[in-house]
Amino acid sequence: MSGFRVTRTPREVDRRFLIRDFEPAYRATHERNLFAAKVQAGLEELEDCCACPRNCHVNRLQERPRVCNTGRHAIVSSAFAHFGEEDCLRGWNGSGTIFFGLCNLRCVFCQNWDISQQQSGRECSGPEIADLMLRLQDNGCHNINLVTPEHVVPQVVEAIAEAVPRGLSVPIVYNTSAYDSLESLKLMEGLVDIYMPDFKFFSYEPSRRYLKAKDYPERAREAIREMHRQVGDLRFGPDGLARRGLLVRHLVMPSHAGDARKIFEWLAAEISPDTYVNVMDQYRPTHRVGPGEPRYGAINRRVGKDEVAAAFAAAREAGLWRFDERWL
């Protein structure tokens, strides 16, 4: 990772994107007594499951999982202070990351395939996940970073509802593949402060081939529109840490410069030219991509420096200008 560093001192913050008096979104939801209705709506979503775009319509309350292989309770693989996230999230004490096990996508290149495609970790109830959130906060983490929550939104709602009355006070980060349902995102409205989707592909064929979800581009665009409607452009506190808004990741893929360009053009034109973007260069062949698998030959190599540079150029040409600092 070029230019990797840990933020130690406050950086200058553009006044247009400054929040001086921050209060987590879930505080108002708690004060207005809206949590009970959200928890109930989440349980109803699980009963005839439409928690993600797969729309399996199985009763997960009766432990009948389908695509995501997750039943009534979420599986947590790990929870720790993560220093590998964006500068504005990890700060100096780390981002309080909770990795949920399993996934609703089947990315053939997944770098976390051992937890996304295999059951790894343990089932946790809402109060148990709340315990993890509060422990991470007590350890000084700047936020609670929920990784791969798309298929466990109802369980996340339960956990936040439990944690807030017990003293949760840091921002909630929703760290997602962008394969989210609008129904679940609306459940998260008033709970999430920072949405962090990874917009992978803009076109259908690579989505079908590499993610096993041909409707991914349409669902991702819908989801990111809804995320931005809820929280707006990314804003920071005086200490330079993110407080609220949208942060979009794009993992640069070999041989797919066209998709990157279309993603950036869409973000600038349809979401906001002030969208904060992390153009990521760490793709490598893994999981099902490698020797002996000719179907994925186009991505069976590391991404080139020229491809990363071209992605940055495409983002700037589209009108985007706010980038995660570590890659500049």
Beta strands, then each sheet from edge to edge (+ up, - down):
strand 1: 74-82
strand 2: 95-100
strand 3: 122-124
strand 4: 144-147
strand 5: 172-176
strand 6: 194-197
strand 7: 235-236
strand 8: 242-251
strand 9: 276-280
strand 10: 322-323
sheet 1: 3+ 1- 2+ 4+ 5+ 6+ 8+ 7-
sheet 2: 3+ 1- 2+ 4+ 5+ 6+ 8+ 9+ 10+
end
